Amino acid sequence: MKLLSTRTAVLMLLIVLFVLGLAAFNIRYFNSAFAWAHSHANRHYYKNGMLSVRGTVYDRNGDVLLMLDGESIEFNAEKDVRTAVMHVTGDREGSVSTGVLSALKGRLTGWNLFSGAYSFHKKSRSELTLTIDSGLCRAAYREMKGRKGAVGIYNYETGEIICLISSPSFDPQNPPDVEGNPEKYEGVYLNRFLSSAYTPGSIFKLVTAAAALENIPDIENKHYLCEGRIAIGPDSITCLKAHGRVSLQEALAVSCNTFFAGTALELGAETLQKYAEACGFNNSLEVDGIRTAAGKINLKNAVGADLGWAGAGQYTTTANPLNFMAFMGAIAGGGEMVRPRLIADDSSSFFDFKPGKKVLKRETADKLKAMMRNNTITSYGEEKFKDLELCAKSGTAEVGGGKEPHAWFAGFLDRKDCPLAFAVIIENGITSRAAADVAARVLQEAAKALKQGRNL
Ligand SMILES: [Zn+2]
């Protein structure tokens, strides 16, 4: 009996060890299998250290963006298109970490957790269709005219990103001497739309307005007298000029700093922080496995004029362009944010399915939408945005250090047939008009393409 129980105990111990070992292996496998399979030593996928797969990457209209044949990589036939979409495709050396060639290489190899590299051999040629329109990307890149910054446009109903460019860029077919021209190519490997965060300036007033609509009773019927300056303790908050008697809607249209500073003080740091986080700050988004940089807000120590300036978008707060574009999409979509995505034929997305996220109450979103429509009519000029039904907010963000301010323009089209939200940022663009001009031309181009029957 004693012998039997000893044997049973040993057997049980072995079983426990086996189960523990199996669990440990599975955890490691789930966490690291992708990296193991895509190690440069894996000769299924790599030859001489270069990704060696056969496949084609298309844009939404079937234009070839990228063709891989063993170690050879061919980009689009047109230089301007190659350059405009370079931050999406990536480059040969893999320096653009958010490009398809680096970030989505699992899609190109066809690798998955259950069949490993098996499907790669079975299919041997992978096809990947992206949601971007290469013609629109080319138009957007041209409009940047060599200035640093980024443009993004997405369909706020389907989440499809149709335009995504970052400037400066380069022709990946014939890479330039980046190190030899540090000023011209500063941050060229960075997709500024996905991976940067900038001072928001006045576009942040939309967040303050959202918080005010839900927390300050009867805010829409209140008026405030802007004298161009208010003193808060030893500091003061200033406007470019005295705006006179303004309502919330008028204050947003003329971008009155003192109104929004006063509003931020009335709301308090905690409430403003809560709304900023609900609107996407302090969060990064995932676009088909590519993580964006997070815009940051921390109002813990913001009191007096600091809190006032935060309400007007000038504090230590930063905004990521893609996240802000998604916030614009949420306002357009009645408070629900559809996540932006980049892959069109996403047949493997069963596990990745993410429902829309409620960001704002519908009533609040609709009120913001009406105010943003009013901004265009009374401040930005309807003529420039003819027939677009544009709802927008401009921003001029002071960056200090003797540098010119950044220019922002963000918003959406209130059109059922053209449900597009966008964000444009131009570094040191001086005035928001520069960003508004880029947005106007690219959005008109999008509307025209749609009229011509292009699938947007
Ligand atoms: Zn003012």
Boltz pocket constraint, residues with backbone or C-beta under 6 A from the ligand:
constraints:
  - pocket:
      binder: B
      contacts: [[A, 226], [A, 227], [A, 228], [A, 239], [A, 241], [A, 242], [A, 243], [A, 244], [A, 255], [A, 256], [A, 257], [A, 258], [A, 259]]
      max_distance: 6.0
